[in-house]
Amino acid sequence: MIKHSRDHAGAIAMDVSRRDAMLGGLSLPLMARSSVAPDQPTNLLSPTGQETFGPFYPVRGPRGHDLDLTHYPGKRGRAAGQVMQLSGRVTDRRGNPLPHTAVTLWQANAAGRYTNPVDTNIAPLDPNFLGVVDFETAQDGTYRIRTIKPGPYPEPSGTIRTPHIHWDVTHADYRLVTQMYFPGESLNQTDILLSTLTARRRNPATVICKPVQSSEPGVLAFTFDIVMLA
């Protein structure tokens, strides 16, 4: 009887399994497809690498500027150096634009000198270049500015910093401080920060701008998209 009971129980279990398989057979592919929640995409963009503010963050001096940094506010002269157009988008990791994102951008002039008074570089200041601007992204997350390509400069450890531009980007509760670099620069390989990004678990590709076709003769054009963890 015990053996019969066990056989009977096994048969019931087998029947239940067969029934469940038959009833659920059509739903198995749907279950497999829904194993990843729809609000958890697998193709998220790599976030732009976080970096330090650096010693020349513009905490003092005049702030505010129009989106053309090739002149000093209130002056008529033009800044020395290679003029460049810089444009791009600020998005979250899903590629959604982040409108009205607050941005502070600051950089050295063409000779590698910041207007910040703590910069002791002997390179000359440019009286027509302030080197800092505050702005917000448009409704579609885009921005466009006109500036001068920054020059390299020595830093305290004895190495030379490759040309770069600093960014302080804030959207809602998220803030990103980063530095943007230029492709093909000979100093990129030895720059104290750019050359160590991989070791610091940051993706170098996220902080290098891309050249694009310029609409003005003699003016460089680059695009730089910023991806935040928003």
N, C-alpha and C positions, 0 to 999 in steps of 0.2 A: 504494500500500500504506500509505503514511504517512497519507493521508487516510482510508483505510478503518479503520486502527487508531484514529485519533482518533474517528471516528464510532462505532466499536465501544465504546471507552472511555466515550464520552458516553452511549451507550445503557445501558451497565452502571450508570453513575452515576445515570442517570434512573430505572432500575429499582429501584436501592437506595433512592433517595429516595422513590419511590412506595411501596415495601414498608414503609419506616420510617414513612411517614405513615399507611399503612393499619393497621399494628400499633400505632402509638402514638396514633392518633386518639382512642381512648377515654380515654387517660390524660392528654391535654392539659388538660382542665378541672381534673383533680386536681392537676396540676403548678402550674397557675395559682393554685389555692386554697392550696397549700402554699408559695407563694413567700415568705410571712411565717411564720417559725418559730412554733409554738404557744406557746412560752414568751416571746414578744416581742409582747405586746398593743399595739394601736395606740391604745387609749383610756385611757392612763395619766392619773391625776389630777395636777393641777398641784401641785408641792411648795409648802409654806408658805414665804413669803419669809424669808430669813435676815436678821438684823439685829444691831446691836451690843449688848453687855451694858449700855451706859450707865454713868453715873458712880455709880449708886445700888445696884449689885448688893450684896446683903446678905452680905458676907464676914465681918462681925462681928455680935456680938449674939446673942440667943437664936434658935435654929432649932428647927424642929419645931412642929407645930400640928395641931389637928384640922381637919376640912374646913369648919368654920364660922369664918370670919375676922371675924365681926361682934363678937367679944369678944376681949379680950386673955387669953392663958393665965393662969389663976389669979385672974382678976378677974371680978366679977359684972356690971359695967356693959356697956352696948351701944355700939358705935361709932356716931358721928354720921354722918348721910348717908343716901342712898338705898340700901336693901338690894336685892341682886340675887342671883339664882341663875344659875350658869354651868355648863353641861354640854356634853359633846361626846365625840368619839372621836379616838384617835391611830391612824393607819393608815399602811401603805406606799402607794406610788403605784398599786398594783393594787387598793387598797381593803381589803386584808387587815388585820385588827386587830393591833395591837402590844401584847400584854399585858405587864403589869408594867413599863411604861416609867416611868423615874424623871423626876419633874417638880419643878422649883422655880419657884414663882410669886411675884412681888413687885410692889408697886404703891404709889402715893401714897394718902393718905387723902382724904376728901371735900373737904378744903381745899386739896389739891394739895401736901401735905408728906409726905416719906418719913421713916421712923424712922431711916434711915441718918445717922450723925453728920456726914457730909460735905455733907449737904443744908443750904444756908444760906438757904433760902427763909424769909421772915419769917412765912409762914402758920403757924397754931398746930399743934402736935403733938396727936394724939388719944390720951389715956392708955388708951383702950379699943380701940386698933387697932394691931396689930403690923405688918400689911401684908406678911407673907411666910409661905409654907407649903411644906412638902415632902410629896409623896405619890407613889403609884404608880397607874397605870391598872389597871382590873380585867382579868379574864381575856379579856373581849371588847373590850378597848382603850378602854373608856369611863371617864369621870370625872364627878364632880358636886361642886361646891363652893358655898358661900354666902359672900358678901363684900359690900363697899360699892363703889358706883360711884365710881371715882377722879375727882378734880377736875383741872382744867388748872393749869399752873404756868409761870412764866417760866424760860427757859433762857439760858445765857450770851451767846448771839448777840443777845439782845434780843427774840426772838419768844416766843410762848406755845405750849407744847406742848398738843396736844389730849388729852383723856382717853384713857388707854391702860393696858394691863397687860402686864408683862414675863413671858416664859416661857423657861426653860432646860430642854430636853427631851432625854433621853438614852436610847437603846435600842441594846443591843449595842455595835457600833463606830460608831454614828451619833449625832451631837449636833446639835441645832437650837436656836439662840437667836433669839427673835422677839419682836415686840410686837403685841398685839391691840388693835384700835381699834373704836369704836362707830359705827354708821351714823347719818347725819343730823346729826353734830356740826358746828357752824358753823366750828370751828377746823380741821377736817380739810383744807380747801383750802389752808391756809397752814402747816400743820405742817411743821417742818423735815425730818422723816423720811418721814411718810406722803405728802406732796405730791411727793416726789422718787423714789418707788419705781419708777415706770415708767422714768424716766431711768436708774435703776440696774439695770434689767432684772429687776425683781421684779414680781410680779402683785399689785396692791393688793387684788383680790378675795379673795386667800388669807389676808389678815390682818384682815379686818373681820368681826366676829361678826354673827349674825343674831338678831333678836328672835323669841321664841316665846311661846306662850300660858303665862302664869303660873298656877300652882295656888294661889297665895296672894294675897289682896287687898293691894294696896299694895306688892307686891314685883315688881321687874322680872325678866324671864327672858330669857336669851340662850343660843345654842348656838355653839360654836366648835370646828370639826374641824381637827385638825393632820395634815398629810401629810408624812411624812419620806421621805428618799431611801434608806430601808432596803430 
